[in-house]
Structure formats: C-alpha cells, structure tokens
Amino acid sequence: MRTRKVGANWKVVPSTRLGWWAFWLAVAVVLYPLYWSFLLFLPPAAGPYVGVVLVILAIAAVTAGSMAVFRRRDRSGLLLATLILLVVSAIFFIGGEFLLPH
C-alpha cells in the first residue's frame, strides 16, 4: 500500500492557468492603493465605476481561485496567501463602510 506524503504536492507558485489568472486578478485588487494616484487623472464622474470594477475583479479572483484550489487541485502557497489577503482586506473595507459610512 502506497501512502501519500503530507504536503508533497504543495508548490510556491500556481501550477495551472486558472491559478495564475486568479493570482493576477487578486494582485490587481490588493495593490489598488498603490496605483490609486494614477486613477485620479480620470474624470470625477468615473469614480463610482472604479469601485464597481474593483468589486467585479475581486469576485472574479475569488471565484477563479476557489475553482483552481478545489477543482483543479492547485496547491500553491502564493495563490492561497494572495486570496486570503484579498478576503481579509475585503472584510476590513466592508466593515469600515458599515462602521464609519461616508
């Protein structure tokens, strides 16, 4: 009987195309505060649309990441860390909006 080593199939970087898509979508959302100054060049009427695009990107990243991890068995530490960071930051932003609305 052959036993499987625990942790033997974990990798640092994503191994599937879906995993890479999820990773880069999540990076685009998580690094949003770094490129916010470039978005200030957009007209003021585009402000709400930037938020909508970020929400769509975040939902796409979490969906693709969940499919890569659970269906495609992409066991990547970088992908999981990025998705966890994305979910935690989303919880903080949503909590902030409810606690201190503007």
Secondary structure, DSSP 8 states (H G I E B T S, - for coil): -----TTTT-BSS--SHHHHHHHHHHHHHHTGGGSHHHHTTS-GGGHHHHHHHHHHHHHHHHHHHHIIIIIS---BHHHHHHHHHHHHHHHHHHHHHHHS--
